[in-house]
Amino acid sequence: MNIGYGINRQVKDFAKADIDLDGFGDRRIWVDTDDKVRPQFSDMIMLLRTGDVVHVVSMADLGRGFDLAENRRKIEAHGASIELVDDASPPPEPRKPGPKPRWPMIPADVVKRGADRWHSPDIFTWQAAIKEFHDAGFAWVTRATLNDNLGTRNAPKQKEPEA
């Protein structure tokens, strides 16, 4: 008899395993929601017979380290075997690149004025530096943007040599 077991799995994860039906017409799949407490695993072990095949999506569903070895031993002690569900699904689509950085579109004179205020913590607050950019029409500039592009207030970023 083909049986399915997993941690935080769905019935559709076992679609390729040809899981048998129980007396009520439901698939014989046990799914636990916590890998530390496994009541469904215990129920499944009690119903195993010689010759049964327990299908898992990943061996990690049976545990890790000692837990994996112990749970494997429990299944095999009942005369059952363990098989992985063949998941031949295609790999996910590659991720699209994120948005282009907007910093280069700020004019150099605005960057210089904002940087002068940003790197003068004794004279200006950080809000004064951000206000310089906002007044120039770049409302998306935040404190994090300035840290990333200009360096911290006390340690300016070294300018990259132009090629």
N, C-alpha and C positions, 0 to 999 in steps of 0.2 A: 504494500500500500504506500502511496506517495503522500507525504505529509510536508507541510511548510511551517517554518519557524523563523521569527525575526524580531529585532528590536526596532521599534518605531517604523515599521514597514506598512505597506498597504497591500491589499489583496492583489492589485494589478502587478505588483512587483514579482509575483509568482506565476504570471501568465504563461511563461514558457516551460514551466516545470511539470505540467500535466498532473496537477494535484487531484487526488480522488475526492469524491463526495462522501459526506456522512449520511446517516439514515434520514436526515431532514432535507437533503438536497444542498446543503452548504459545503463549501470547500473545507477540507481539513487543514486549516491554517491557524496557528497560534501566534499571537503578536503581543509582546510585552512592551510597556511604555517606559520602563526604567531598567537599566542594566544591573542595578544592584539588588533589586527585589524582583524575582522572576516567577510569579504565580502561574503564568501560562506555561512556562517551561516545565514546571513541576507537574501540571495537569497532562501535558504532552508525554512526559516520561512514563507516567502511570498507564497510559494507553498504548505504549509501544509494544509491538509483537516482533517475533523473529521474522526477518525478511523485509521489514519496513525500510523505507528510504526517507530520511529527513532532508529536505531541501532548504538551503539557506542562501540568501543573496550574497552574504559575505561571511567569512569565518569569524569575523569580529562580532557577529550576532550571537555567537556562542560564548563570547568572553575574550579576555586577553590573558596571556601568561598562564598562571596556574588555573584560573577559571576555565579557560579554553580547554586545557588538558583534562580537567575534572569533568566538565560537561560532555566532552567527547567520549570519555570513558563510560559515563552513565548511559549514553545512547548506545554505545557498542556493547555494553553489558547486557542489554535487552535483545541483542542479536540484530540490531538495526544498523544501517550505514548512513553516512553523511555525504551529500553531493551539493555542489554549488549550482545555483540557477544560472544557466547560460544567458547572460545579458549581452546580446550582440547589438545593442542599440548604437547608433552612430555617435561619434564624439560631439560635444556641444559646439555650436558655432563660435568662432573666435570673437572675442569682445571687440567692439568698435572703439577707436581711440576717443578719449575724452575731448572736451572743448579745448580749443587753442588758447594759450595764455593771452590775456588782454593787456598785460603790462607794457609790451613794446609799442602799443598805439598811443601811449601818453607822451606828449611833447617833452623834449629834454629840459626846457626851461621850467615846466611845471614840476618835473621830477626833481630838479635842482633846488627849487624853492621849498618843496615839501621835504626833501632830504635834509636841508639846512635846519628846518624846524625839528625834524625827527631826531637828528643827532645832536641837538642842543637841549638836553633834558633840564639843564639849570635855568634856561630862559623860557622855553616853551613847553606846554603840556603835549601829550601825544594826540589829544583831540585837535590841537592847533595844526598839527601836521596833516591830519586827516581832513580837516576843514579846507586846507589849501587845495587838496585834490577834489573835494566835493564842489568847491566854488568854481573850479575849472571844468566841471561837468562830468567828473568820474566818480559817481556816487557809489559804485561797487567797491571802491577801495576801503579796506578795513585795516585794523591793527595787524591782523595776521598777514594780510597782503604786504604791508610795509615790512614786517619782520622777514618775510620770505624774499622780498626783492631788494631791500636796502640793508638788511641785517638788523640786529637788535639795536636799541637806542644807545647802548654803551659800547657796542662793538660793530662798527660799520662793516659792511661787506666790501671786500676789495674789488675794485673794478676790474673786469676781465679785459685783457689786452685785445685791442681791435685788430683784426687780421687785414 
